[in-house]
Amino acid sequence: MAEAPRDSQRHRPLVCNFSSQSEQAAGNRGLDFSVAAVLPAGGSGERMGMATPKQFCQLLQRPLISVTLETFERVHWIKEIVVVVSKQNFELMNSIIDCYGHSKTTVVEGARTRHQSIFNGLKAFVENRPGRAWLEKPEVVIIHDAVRPFVEEDILFSVATAAKEYGAAGAIRPLVSTVVATNPEGYLDHSLERAKYRASEMPQAFTFDVIYRAYQQCTDYDFEYGTECLHLALQYCGTSAKLIDGPSDLWKVTYKRDLHAAEAIIKESLSKSVCIITGIQEEQIQLGFLLQEALQLVMKVDVLKWSLSKESHCLQAISSGLYYNFIYITVNNFDLPQEIVQLVESIGIVKLSALYPVVVTVVHLNNSETASSCIRMEDFTNSQQLAKEANRKNVLVYRLLINYTQMALRLLGMHTNP
Protein backbone atom coordinates (compact mmCIF):
# COMPACT_ATOMS: atom_id res chain seq x y z
CA MET A 1 0.00 0.00 0.00
CA ALA A 2 1.21 3.49 -0.82
CA GLU A 3 2.40 5.67 2.03
CA ALA A 4 0.95 9.06 2.80
CA PRO A 5 3.34 11.92 1.96
CA ARG A 6 5.65 12.89 4.81
CA ASP A 7 5.59 16.42 6.25
CA SER A 8 9.10 17.01 4.91
CA GLN A 9 7.73 16.58 1.38
CA ARG A 10 5.12 19.28 1.68
CA HIS A 11 4.94 21.94 -0.99
CA ARG A 12 7.91 20.68 -2.98
CA PRO A 13 6.28 20.05 -6.35
CA LEU A 14 8.22 18.25 -9.03
CA VAL A 15 5.65 18.00 -11.80
CA CYS A 16 6.06 18.41 -15.50
CA ASN A 17 3.99 19.65 -18.27
CA PHE A 18 5.08 20.25 -21.84
CA SER A 19 4.61 23.88 -22.78
CA SER A 20 4.59 24.98 -26.38
CA GLN A 21 3.69 28.12 -28.27
CA SER A 22 0.22 26.70 -28.97
CA GLU A 23 -0.24 25.75 -25.32
CA GLN A 24 0.83 29.19 -24.21
CA ALA A 25 -1.74 30.74 -26.56
CA ALA A 26 -4.45 28.43 -25.22
CA GLY A 27 -3.58 29.46 -21.68
CA ASN A 28 -4.34 33.06 -22.58
CA ARG A 29 -7.78 32.25 -23.97
CA GLY A 30 -10.98 32.53 -22.02
CA LEU A 31 -14.15 30.47 -22.22
CA ASP A 32 -17.69 31.76 -21.93
CA PHE A 33 -18.90 28.48 -20.39
CA SER A 34 -17.97 26.59 -17.23
CA VAL A 35 -15.66 23.56 -17.35
CA ALA A 36 -14.86 20.89 -14.76
CA ALA A 37 -12.91 17.65 -14.91
CA VAL A 38 -13.42 14.09 -13.64
CA LEU A 39 -10.33 11.91 -13.23
CA PRO A 40 -11.00 8.21 -12.55
CA ALA A 41 -8.19 6.81 -10.40
CA GLY A 42 -9.60 3.65 -8.89
CA GLY A 43 -7.47 1.08 -10.70
CA SER A 44 -5.56 -1.59 -8.81
CA GLY A 45 -2.54 -1.51 -11.12
CA GLU A 46 -2.33 -5.28 -11.64
CA ARG A 47 -0.41 -4.90 -14.92
CA MET A 48 2.15 -2.73 -13.14
CA GLY A 49 3.20 -5.77 -11.10
CA MET A 50 3.59 -3.69 -7.93
CA ALA A 51 1.77 -3.64 -4.60
CA THR A 52 1.11 0.10 -4.95
CA PRO A 53 -1.58 1.10 -7.49
CA LYS A 54 0.11 2.86 -10.39
CA GLN A 55 -1.65 6.19 -9.78
CA PHE A 56 0.11 6.39 -6.41
CA CYS A 57 3.54 5.25 -7.58
CA GLN A 58 6.34 7.79 -7.18
CA LEU A 59 7.38 9.85 -10.18
CA LEU A 60 10.48 11.87 -9.23
CA GLN A 61 9.52 11.68 -5.54
CA ARG A 62 5.91 12.68 -6.16
CA PRO A 63 2.77 10.51 -6.61
CA LEU A 64 1.90 10.09 -10.29
CA ILE A 65 -1.67 11.25 -9.72
CA SER A 66 -0.38 14.52 -8.26
CA VAL A 67 1.59 15.11 -11.46
CA THR A 68 -1.62 14.86 -13.51
CA LEU A 69 -3.62 16.96 -11.05
CA GLU A 70 -1.03 19.75 -11.15
CA THR A 71 -1.45 19.97 -14.91
CA PHE A 72 -5.22 20.43 -14.54
CA GLU A 73 -4.88 22.83 -11.61
CA ARG A 74 -2.76 25.19 -13.70
CA VAL A 75 -5.47 25.54 -16.38
CA HIS A 76 -7.29 28.63 -15.15
CA TRP A 77 -10.57 27.93 -16.98
CA ILE A 78 -11.02 24.49 -15.37
CA LYS A 79 -12.83 25.46 -12.18
CA GLU A 80 -13.36 22.13 -10.39
CA ILE A 81 -11.59 18.76 -10.48
CA VAL A 82 -13.12 15.56 -9.12
CA VAL A 83 -10.76 12.62 -8.63
CA VAL A 84 -12.42 9.24 -8.06
CA VAL A 85 -10.54 6.66 -5.98
CA SER A 86 -11.31 3.39 -4.25
CA LYS A 87 -12.54 3.39 -0.68
CA GLN A 88 -9.25 2.03 0.67
CA ASN A 89 -7.31 4.90 -0.94
CA PHE A 90 -9.73 7.69 0.00
CA GLU A 91 -7.69 9.01 2.95
CA LEU A 92 -4.42 8.63 1.06
CA MET A 93 -5.79 10.75 -1.77
CA ASN A 94 -6.91 13.45 0.66
CA SER A 95 -3.44 13.52 2.22
CA ILE A 96 -1.88 13.98 -1.25
CA ILE A 97 -4.25 16.89 -1.95
CA ASP A 98 -3.29 18.49 1.36
CA CYS A 99 0.43 17.89 0.88
CA TYR A 100 0.68 19.33 -2.62
CA GLY A 101 -1.95 22.04 -2.32
CA HIS A 102 -4.42 20.84 -4.96
CA SER A 103 -6.96 23.51 -4.10
CA LYS A 104 -9.39 22.79 -6.96
CA THR A 105 -9.61 19.06 -6.28
CA THR A 106 -12.35 17.10 -4.50
CA VAL A 107 -12.12 13.36 -3.73
CA VAL A 108 -15.06 11.07 -4.45
CA GLU A 109 -15.32 7.39 -3.58
CA GLY A 110 -15.33 5.15 -6.62
CA ALA A 111 -17.00 1.85 -7.40
CA ARG A 112 -15.99 -1.56 -8.66
CA THR A 113 -15.71 -0.70 -12.37
CA ARG A 114 -14.36 2.23 -14.36
CA HIS A 115 -17.74 3.37 -15.70
CA GLN A 116 -19.38 3.14 -12.28
CA SER A 117 -16.56 5.26 -10.86
CA ILE A 118 -16.92 7.90 -13.57
CA PHE A 119 -20.67 8.02 -12.89
CA ASN A 120 -19.92 8.56 -9.19
CA GLY A 121 -17.65 11.44 -10.16
CA LEU A 122 -20.39 13.03 -12.26
CA LYS A 123 -22.91 12.63 -9.45
CA ALA A 124 -20.70 14.82 -7.24
CA PHE A 125 -21.87 17.82 -9.28
CA VAL A 126 -25.59 17.16 -8.84
CA GLU A 127 -25.95 15.35 -5.53
CA ASN A 128 -25.24 17.20 -2.29
CA ARG A 129 -23.53 14.91 0.22
CA PRO A 130 -22.90 15.70 3.92
CA GLY A 131 -19.27 16.52 4.65
CA ARG A 132 -18.42 17.28 1.04
CA ALA A 133 -18.04 20.70 -0.55
CA TRP A 134 -20.85 21.78 -2.83
CA LEU A 135 -19.77 21.61 -6.49
CA GLU A 136 -21.50 23.65 -9.16
CA LYS A 137 -22.66 21.66 -12.18
CA PRO A 138 -20.49 22.64 -15.18
CA GLU A 139 -21.69 23.11 -18.73
CA VAL A 140 -18.82 20.95 -20.03
CA VAL A 141 -16.99 18.16 -18.23
CA ILE A 142 -13.62 16.72 -19.24
CA ILE A 143 -12.92 13.06 -18.46
CA HIS A 144 -9.26 12.08 -18.29
CA ASP A 145 -7.27 9.17 -16.87
CA ALA A 146 -5.27 10.06 -13.78
CA VAL A 147 -2.35 8.00 -15.12
CA ARG A 148 -1.91 10.08 -18.29
CA PRO A 149 0.29 12.86 -16.85
CA PHE A 150 1.50 14.53 -20.05
CA VAL A 151 -1.69 16.21 -21.22
CA GLU A 152 -1.29 19.72 -22.64
CA GLU A 153 -3.64 22.65 -22.15
CA ASP A 154 -3.99 22.95 -25.91
CA ILE A 155 -5.70 19.56 -26.32
CA LEU A 156 -7.83 20.18 -23.21
CA PHE A 157 -9.00 23.44 -24.76
CA SER A 158 -9.70 21.75 -28.10
CA VAL A 159 -11.90 18.96 -26.70
CA ALA A 160 -13.72 21.33 -24.31
CA THR A 161 -14.68 23.81 -27.04
CA ALA A 162 -15.60 21.02 -29.46
CA ALA A 163 -17.78 19.37 -26.80
CA LYS A 164 -19.61 22.64 -26.24
CA GLU A 165 -20.39 22.82 -29.97
CA TYR A 166 -21.06 19.15 -30.77
CA GLY A 167 -22.05 17.65 -27.40
CA ALA A 168 -19.05 15.31 -27.20
CA ALA A 169 -15.41 15.27 -28.32
CA GLY A 170 -12.37 13.11 -27.83
CA ALA A 171 -8.69 12.85 -28.68
CA ILE A 172 -7.56 10.20 -31.16
CA ARG A 173 -4.22 8.89 -32.40
CA PRO A 174 -3.21 6.80 -35.43
CA LEU A 175 -3.04 3.06 -34.86
CA VAL A 176 0.52 1.85 -34.45
CA SER A 177 -0.21 -1.86 -34.96
CA THR A 178 -2.73 -3.67 -37.14
CA VAL A 179 -5.80 -4.97 -35.29
CA VAL A 180 -6.79 -8.58 -36.03
CA ALA A 181 -9.78 -10.75 -35.10
CA THR A 182 -9.43 -14.44 -34.24
CA ASN A 183 -11.88 -17.30 -34.64
CA PRO A 184 -12.89 -19.56 -31.71
CA GLU A 185 -10.02 -21.93 -32.50
CA GLY A 186 -7.43 -19.17 -32.17
CA TYR A 187 -6.70 -18.70 -35.88
CA LEU A 188 -6.77 -15.44 -37.82
CA ASP A 189 -10.28 -14.55 -38.94
CA HIS A 190 -9.70 -11.12 -40.46
CA SER A 191 -7.75 -7.91 -39.96
CA LEU A 192 -8.83 -4.28 -39.99
CA GLU A 193 -7.51 -1.80 -42.51
CA ARG A 194 -5.36 0.29 -40.23
CA ALA A 195 -5.71 3.52 -42.24
CA LYS A 196 -9.48 3.57 -41.61
CA TYR A 197 -9.28 3.29 -37.82
CA ARG A 198 -7.93 5.37 -34.96
CA ALA A 199 -7.03 4.71 -31.34
CA SER A 200 -9.36 6.44 -28.91
CA GLU A 201 -7.41 8.37 -26.27
CA MET A 202 -8.04 10.72 -23.38
CA PRO A 203 -8.97 13.49 -22.72
CA GLN A 204 -12.63 13.35 -23.73
CA ALA A 205 -15.19 16.06 -23.09
CA PHE A 206 -18.98 16.29 -23.05
CA THR A 207 -21.70 18.71 -22.28
CA PHE A 208 -22.57 17.65 -18.77
CA ASP A 209 -26.21 16.85 -19.51
CA VAL A 210 -25.29 14.53 -22.41
CA ILE A 211 -22.84 12.34 -20.52
CA TYR A 212 -24.86 12.33 -17.31
CA ARG A 213 -27.99 11.28 -19.16
CA ALA A 214 -26.03 8.56 -20.95
CA TYR A 215 -24.79 7.11 -17.67
CA GLN A 216 -28.28 7.21 -16.20
CA GLN A 217 -29.39 4.86 -18.99
CA CYS A 218 -26.44 2.46 -18.79
CA THR A 219 -27.17 -1.23 -18.32
CA ASP A 220 -25.33 -3.52 -15.93
CA TYR A 221 -23.46 -4.89 -18.95
CA ASP A 222 -22.29 -1.37 -19.88
CA PHE A 223 -21.03 -0.73 -16.37
CA GLU A 224 -19.27 -4.10 -16.21
CA TYR A 225 -17.67 -4.36 -19.66
CA GLY A 226 -17.87 -0.94 -21.29
CA THR A 227 -14.71 1.05 -21.85
CA GLU A 228 -15.63 3.91 -24.18
CA CYS A 229 -17.41 7.01 -22.85
CA LEU A 230 -17.87 8.44 -26.36
CA HIS A 231 -19.80 5.32 -27.38
CA LEU A 232 -22.20 5.74 -24.45
CA ALA A 233 -23.01 9.28 -25.58
CA LEU A 234 -23.72 8.00 -29.08
CA GLN A 235 -25.70 4.95 -27.96
CA TYR A 236 -27.97 6.59 -25.39
CA CYS A 237 -28.10 10.24 -26.47
CA GLY A 238 -27.51 10.05 -30.20
CA THR A 239 -24.52 12.38 -29.83
CA SER A 240 -21.76 11.69 -32.33
CA ALA A 241 -18.46 12.91 -30.94
CA LYS A 242 -16.12 15.26 -32.77
CA LEU A 243 -12.76 13.46 -33.00
CA ILE A 244 -9.59 15.54 -32.65
CA ASP A 245 -6.05 14.47 -33.50
CA GLY A 246 -4.10 14.51 -30.25
CA PRO A 247 -0.36 14.86 -29.58
CA SER A 248 1.90 11.88 -29.01
CA ASP A 249 2.23 12.62 -25.27
CA LEU A 250 -1.21 11.26 -24.33
CA TRP A 251 0.08 7.80 -23.52
CA LYS A 252 -0.95 5.98 -20.38
CA VAL A 253 1.34 4.76 -17.62
CA THR A 254 0.48 1.06 -17.54
CA TYR A 255 3.62 -0.92 -16.83
CA LYS A 256 6.56 -0.39 -14.52
CA ARG A 257 8.79 0.53 -17.47
CA ASP A 258 6.40 3.40 -18.26
CA LEU A 259 7.34 5.07 -14.97
CA HIS A 260 10.99 5.05 -16.00
CA ALA A 261 10.05 6.47 -19.40
CA ALA A 262 8.00 9.22 -17.76
CA GLU A 263 10.89 10.19 -15.48
CA ALA A 264 13.25 10.32 -18.46
CA ILE A 265 10.87 12.64 -20.33
CA ILE A 266 10.66 15.00 -17.37
CA LYS A 267 14.43 15.11 -16.89
CA GLU A 268 15.06 15.71 -20.59
CA SER A 269 12.54 18.53 -20.72
CA LEU A 270 14.28 20.37 -17.87
CA SER A 271 17.17 21.27 -20.18
CA LYS A 272 15.22 22.17 -23.32
CA SER A 273 15.51 25.93 -23.01
CA VAL A 274 17.22 28.72 -21.08
CA CYS A 275 16.56 32.42 -20.65
CA ILE A 276 19.69 34.59 -20.24
CA ILE A 277 19.01 37.87 -18.43
CA THR A 278 21.47 40.75 -18.56
CA GLY A 279 21.64 44.24 -17.16
CA ILE A 280 22.32 47.30 -19.26
CA GLN A 281 26.12 47.20 -19.13
CA GLU A 282 27.80 46.45 -22.45
CA GLU A 283 29.92 43.62 -21.01
CA GLN A 284 26.82 41.94 -19.56
CA ILE A 285 25.05 42.08 -22.90
CA GLN A 286 28.07 40.83 -24.84
CA LEU A 287 28.56 37.87 -22.49
CA GLY A 288 24.87 37.09 -22.80
CA PHE A 289 25.13 36.81 -26.57
CA LEU A 290 28.33 34.76 -26.33
CA LEU A 291 26.52 32.29 -24.07
CA GLN A 292 23.60 32.24 -26.47
CA GLU A 293 25.92 31.41 -29.36
CA ALA A 294 27.51 28.58 -27.39
CA LEU A 295 24.29 27.07 -26.05
CA GLN A 296 21.84 27.43 -28.93
CA LEU A 297 23.26 24.37 -30.67
CA VAL A 298 21.73 22.16 -27.98
CA MET A 299 18.78 24.15 -26.62
CA LYS A 300 16.49 27.10 -27.18
CA VAL A 301 18.15 30.28 -25.85
CA ASP A 302 16.81 33.81 -25.45
CA VAL A 303 18.71 36.88 -24.19
CA LEU A 304 16.68 39.57 -22.43
CA LYS A 305 17.49 42.79 -20.56
CA TRP A 306 16.31 42.85 -16.96
CA SER A 307 12.98 44.53 -16.23
CA LEU A 308 9.94 43.64 -14.16
CA SER A 309 7.49 46.15 -15.60
CA LYS A 310 4.12 44.67 -16.54
CA GLU A 311 4.92 44.78 -20.24
CA SER A 312 8.51 43.56 -19.93
CA HIS A 313 9.80 40.58 -21.88
CA CYS A 314 11.38 39.27 -18.65
CA LEU A 315 8.05 38.98 -16.87
CA GLN A 316 6.48 37.43 -19.94
CA ALA A 317 9.31 34.88 -20.11
CA ILE A 318 8.85 33.96 -16.44
CA SER A 319 5.08 33.53 -16.71
CA SER A 320 5.07 31.83 -20.13
CA GLY A 321 6.07 28.40 -18.84
CA LEU A 322 8.59 28.10 -21.68
CA TYR A 323 11.68 28.48 -19.48
CA TYR A 324 12.75 26.62 -16.36
CA ASN A 325 16.39 27.65 -16.52
CA PHE A 326 17.48 31.26 -16.02
CA ILE A 327 20.99 32.74 -16.17
CA TYR A 328 21.57 36.22 -14.75
CA ILE A 329 24.82 38.01 -15.62
CA THR A 330 26.52 40.63 -13.46
CA VAL A 331 29.91 42.33 -13.97
CA ASN A 332 32.59 43.25 -11.39
CA ASN A 333 30.25 42.90 -8.45
CA PHE A 334 29.89 39.82 -6.24
CA ASP A 335 27.11 41.34 -4.16
CA LEU A 336 23.90 39.36 -4.44
CA PRO A 337 21.87 41.33 -7.01
CA GLN A 338 18.48 42.51 -5.84
CA GLU A 339 17.21 41.42 -9.24
CA ILE A 340 17.79 37.79 -8.26
CA VAL A 341 15.59 38.18 -5.19
CA GLN A 342 12.91 39.73 -7.41
CA LEU A 343 13.35 36.96 -9.99
CA VAL A 344 12.83 34.24 -7.37
CA GLU A 345 9.80 36.07 -5.98
CA SER A 346 8.30 36.42 -9.47
CA ILE A 347 8.79 32.70 -10.14
CA GLY A 348 6.88 31.95 -6.93
CA ILE A 349 4.08 34.41 -7.72
CA VAL A 350 3.30 32.89 -11.13
CA LYS A 351 3.74 29.37 -9.68
CA LEU A 352 6.21 28.45 -12.38
CA SER A 353 8.02 26.01 -10.09
CA ALA A 354 4.78 24.14 -9.43
CA LEU A 355 5.55 22.18 -12.59
CA TYR A 356 9.33 21.92 -12.80
CA PRO A 357 12.16 22.71 -10.46
CA VAL A 358 13.40 26.08 -11.73
CA VAL A 359 17.17 26.66 -11.90
CA VAL A 360 18.56 30.19 -11.50
CA THR A 361 22.30 30.60 -12.12
CA VAL A 362 23.99 33.90 -11.28
CA VAL A 363 27.16 34.43 -13.34
CA HIS A 364 29.54 37.00 -11.82
CA LEU A 365 31.98 38.26 -14.43
CA ASN A 366 34.97 39.65 -12.51
CA ASN A 367 37.81 41.62 -14.15
CA SER A 368 40.80 40.44 -12.12
CA GLU A 369 42.93 43.33 -13.42
CA THR A 370 40.71 46.19 -12.22
CA ALA A 371 38.20 44.80 -9.74
CA SER A 372 38.76 43.58 -6.22
CA SER A 373 39.03 39.82 -5.88
CA CYS A 374 37.97 39.98 -2.26
CA ILE A 375 34.76 38.10 -1.56
CA ARG A 376 33.20 38.79 1.81
CA MET A 377 31.75 36.12 4.06
CA GLU A 378 28.59 38.21 4.10
CA ASP A 379 28.18 37.50 0.38
CA PHE A 380 28.17 33.75 1.01
CA THR A 381 25.76 34.11 3.95
CA ASN A 382 23.30 36.09 1.85
CA SER A 383 23.56 33.55 -0.95
CA GLN A 384 22.92 30.63 1.39
CA GLN A 385 19.92 32.38 2.91
CA LEU A 386 18.37 33.07 -0.49
CA ALA A 387 19.12 29.54 -1.69
CA LYS A 388 17.33 28.04 1.32
CA GLU A 389 14.29 30.27 0.88
CA ALA A 390 14.21 29.61 -2.87
CA ASN A 391 14.51 25.85 -2.37
CA ARG A 392 11.24 25.88 -0.42
CA LYS A 393 9.63 27.22 -3.60
CA ASN A 394 11.30 24.51 -5.69
CA VAL A 395 13.78 27.04 -7.10
CA LEU A 396 17.47 26.08 -7.16
CA VAL A 397 19.88 29.05 -6.99
CA TYR A 398 23.55 28.73 -8.00
CA ARG A 399 26.34 31.33 -8.23
CA LEU A 400 29.33 31.15 -10.57
CA LEU A 401 32.35 33.47 -10.35
CA ILE A 402 34.39 33.93 -13.56
CA ASN A 403 37.65 35.86 -13.28
CA TYR A 404 38.87 37.27 -16.58
CA THR A 405 41.38 39.64 -18.15
CA GLN A 406 40.90 42.11 -20.97
CA MET A 407 43.07 39.93 -23.19
CA ALA A 408 40.94 36.88 -22.52
CA LEU A 409 37.81 38.79 -23.49
CA ARG A 410 39.40 39.98 -26.70
CA LEU A 411 40.29 36.39 -27.56
CA LEU A 412 36.63 35.49 -27.03
CA GLY A 413 35.57 38.28 -29.36
CA MET A 414 34.13 40.61 -26.71
CA HIS A 415 34.81 44.30 -27.23
CA THR A 416 35.67 46.14 -24.03
CA ASN A 417 36.48 49.67 -23.09
CA PRO A 418 40.17 50.34 -22.33
PyMOL commands that set and color helices and strands:
alter all, ss='L'
color gray80, all
select helices_A, chain A and resi 7-9+21-27+46-48+54-56+64-73+87-100+114-123+153-166+194-196+208-216+220-225+229-237+248-250+256-269+282-295+313-320+338-349+352-354+377-392+406-412
alter helices_A, ss='H'
color red, helices_A
select strands_A, chain A and resi 35-40+78-85+105-109+140-143+168-174+180-182+188-191+198-207+242-245+273-278+300-305+325-331+358-367+395-404
alter strands_A, ss='S'
color yellow, strands_A
deselect
rebuild
show_as cartoon
